[in-house]
Amino acid sequence: MIENSKLTVVGAGAVGSSVAYAALIRGSARHVALYDIAAEKTEAEVLDLAHGAQFTGSSDIIGGADISVAKGSHVVVITAGAKQKPGQTRIELAGVNANILKSMMPQLLDVAPDATFVIVTNPCDVLTVLAQEATGLPYERIFASGTVLDTSRLRWKIAQRAGVSISSVHAYIVGEHGDTEFPLWSHATVGNVPILDWQPLDGQPKFTVEELDQIAVDVRDAAYKVIQGKGATNYAIGLSSARIVEAILDDEHAVMPVSAVLDDFHGVSGVALSVPAVVSAAGAVPIRETSFSGHELGLFRRSADALREVADSLR
């Protein structure tokens, strides 16, 4: 566990503020800082969060428009950037947010040279590759939140249908955090039972392949539905980001599907894609022994090709 731990959240919009809020409530870090160039907005968010300090345990909150608030951070979560508009894909955001990140990373490294960086800004996979190349940071120290949230969405839907708690569902979304993501159905279980063999306790029929295909589509498109209705996704990504921070600061060695730059992972190199990885104080290390069915491996390489094409267009 990192003593006197400090988390800085970059970006005081809906997502960044929700990450800070979740981190304070969960006690993810001893000190939380919120940084954004929009001074008035940032100061207001910090005040609002600080006013609830009586109810959030021992963590404290600071923030402002001066990047020095990030000084000495152990983890930096980056949420800054243009937000996704209704009907807009994550990839369409790439150009604008890539430029924002490239200009910001050297400044953040100046004040927090030893931090682990978690990129939440979309398209997070592409931005992770570009930020790693721009900084030269080791692969494990700069990675994206990836499909941690997508995996939570998947497990929630399966748990509802299976009639069990979410913690009893073991399944992952992998690949791009976006339109080419897919579930690793070959490893999905409810308890220790393969998902297609699970018999729901309420008398409902077993899962079918067609039903699982539809669940995968619903999970993939979940963000679009939320954005259409309320303009942004923020609560769930705030919680999932705080959970990643805890795995780092508490040196948990937790297995999470984060998105790190891959090096000959099933033949894929030079792109960031979500795969199960061990997350600890050292950062994120993909689990190389993760196996895929033939169909899943084809989907994984398709996802890699799509992201490589976008990254190449921005270099």
N, C-alpha and C positions, 0 to 999 in steps of 0.2 A: 504494500500500500504506500502511495506517495504521501508523505507528511505535508500538512499545510498546503494542500493541493489548490491549484488555481486553474479555472476554466475561463477562457474568453470566448464570447460569442460575437462574431462579426456580422453585423446586419441587424438593425432594430425593427425590421418589418414584422409581418405576421408570424413568419417561421422563426426568426431569430428571437423575438420576444417570447414565443412559446417554448423554445429550447431553454432560455434562461429561467422561465417560470417553472418548467418541469424540473430543471436541475435544482432549483431552490427548494421546491416541495419535497423532492426525493433525497435531498442532501447529497447530490452527486459529487460536489466539490466543496471545499471549505470556503473558497473565495470565488465569486462569479463576477465577471466584468462584461459589459455590453458596449460594443464599439460600432459607431456608424458616423459617416460624414454629415448626416442630418442632425445637427446639434440639438435643436429644440425638441425634435421627436425623440431622440435618444434620452435626453435628460428627463423628459416626461415619462418614458417607459421605466427608467431607473427609479424615479420617484414612486411610481405606482407599485413597482415590485418591492421597494424598500418599506413602503407603508405597511406591508404585510409581514415584515420581518419577525414580528412577535410570534407568528404562527408557523414559521418555516424552519425551526431548529437553529443550528449554530452557523449556518452559512450567511455571508454578507454579500451585498451587491454594490458595485460601483459602475461608472460608465461615463461616456462622453464622446466628443468628436475628435479628440486627440488620441492618436494611436498608442501613446504611452500608457494608456489604461491596460494594454495587453502585456505590459512588461512582466517578465518572469513567468509567463503562463506555462503550465505543463501540457495542457490541451487547448487547441484553438479550433473551434467549430465555425466554419465559414458558410453563412447563409446569404451573404450580400449578393445582389444582382437584380436584373429585371425579372419580374415575376411572370409566371406562365399565365397566359390569357385563355379564356374559353375557346376551345377548338384548336389551340396552338399545341404542337408537339414539343416535347422536351428538346429535341434536336434543333428545332427552329430557334431556340434561345441561345444556341451555342456561340455564335459570333459575338454578340453583345457581352455575354457574361465571361467569355474567354478573355476579352480585353480588360475587363474590370479586374479579373483575378491576376492576370499577368502583371498589372501595375501595382497590385496590393501585396503580393507575396514577398517581394524583397523587403518591404517596410515591416511586415510582420516578423520576418526572420531576424531583422535587426533588433527588435525588442523582445522576441521570444525564440532565441536560437536553438533551444533544446526541446521545443514543443513537438508534440505529435499533432498533425493537422488532419482534421476530418472535414471533408467537403460535402456539403449538403446542397449547395447551389446547383441547379440543373442547367444543362445535362451533366450530372455529377460524374459519370464515368469518363466522358471526354475531357472535362475540366481537370480531373485528377491526372490524366496522362500529360496534359499540357503544363500543369503546375509542377509536376515532378520533373519534367524536362527543363523547365525554366529555373528550378531551384537546385537540381541535382541531389535532392534529398533521397535517402535510401527508400526503396519501395515500401518498406513496412511502416515508415513514419509519415506517409501522406497517402491517405486513402479516402474513399467516399463512403457515405452511409449506405449506398448501394441498395440492395433489396431486403434490408432488415425490416423496413416497414411493409413492403410487399409480402414478405413471409408472414408477418403478423396478420395481414389481411387474409392471406390464404388459410392460416391456422384457425382464425376466427370463423370463417365460412365453413370449414370442415367440422369444427367443433359443434357448431350449431346444428348441422345436419346429422352428425354422428351421435349427438346426445352426450358429449363428454366435455370436460373442462379443456380450455385452450392449452393448458400445460401438458395435457395428455396426448396432444397431436404433435407428431414429429414429421415435418415436411419443410421443404425449402423452395423458394423461388430463386433462380440463378440467372446469370447472363446480364444483359443491359437492365438498368433501372428505367424501363420504358417499353416501347412497343414490341421489342423482340425478346422480352423476358419469357421464362417458361418454368413450370414446376418440375422438380426431380421426382416424378411419380414413381420411378423405379425404387426409390428409397422411402416413400411415404408410408407411415404407419399410424395407427391409432392404438396407443399403448404399444404392445409388441406385435400387433396384428397388421399384416399388409392391408393397405386401404381398401382394395377391392374385395378382401375377405371379411371386412368388418360388418357385423350384423348390428344395426342400431337397436338399442334397448327398448325403444318405443314402438317396435313393430314395423317401422318403415323398411322398405326394401334396401338391399345392399346398394352401394355406389355402382354406377356403370361407367364405362369408358367415356360415353357421350356426356354424362353428367360432369365428370371430372374435366372434360374439355371445356364445358361451359363455365365451370368454376374458374378455370385458368383465365378465360376471357374476362369474366367479371372482375377478377383481381387486377388484371392488366389495365382495365379501363376505369378502375375505381376512382383514381385521382381526377379524371375528367369529369365524372359525375359530381364530385364534391366541388370542384372549381366552378362548374356550371351553376351550382346552387348557391354558393357562398363566396366565390371569388378567389379562394385560396384553400390549400390544405395546410393546417398548422398544428392542431392538437396532437395528432398521432405521430407526425414527424418530430414534434418537440419531445414527446415521450421516448420515441425510439432513439433519437440522438442522445438524450440524457443517459439512456441505458448503455449506449456505446461508450460514452465518456466514463461511466462507472467501471466498465470492463477494463479500460486503460488505467485509470487512477488507482483502482483496487488490485491491479495486476492479477486479474481473475483467470486468465487463460480460458476465456469463454469462447465457445464456437458460435460464430455469427456470420451471416452471408454478406460481408462487406465487400467493397470493390477496390481492390488494389491492382497496381500494374503487374501483369503476369509475365513470368519468364519460363517459357517452355512448359506451360500447364496444358497437358494433353495436346501439345503441338502449337499452342497459342502463346505468342509473345508480343510485348510492346503495346498492349491495350489493357485498359482496366475493365474488368468484368467481375460481377459478384459470384463468388464461390464460397462454400464454407471455409472459414479461416479462424485461426486461434488469435484472439484479441487480448492483449496484455499490456503491461507497461512498456514492452518493447515495440508495440504497434500491432500490425495485423500480418499474419503469415498464413497464406493459403494452404489448405490441407491437400497435398499433392496426391494422396491416396484416394481422393474422392472419385468414385467410378460413375460412369454414364452408360446408359443403354446406347445402342447404335443410333437410334432415332434422336435421343437427347444430345449425343455428341454432334450430330448434324445441326441441330438447333443452336447449340453452343457456338459452333464455328460460324454459323450464319450471323449470330449476334455480334461476334468479334469482327466479322467483315464489315458489318454496317457501321460499327463505331470507328473502325480504322479509317473508313472512307471519310467520315465527318472530321476526325482529328487531322487527317492529311490535308483537308481543305482549309484548315485554320492555321497550319504551320507557316 
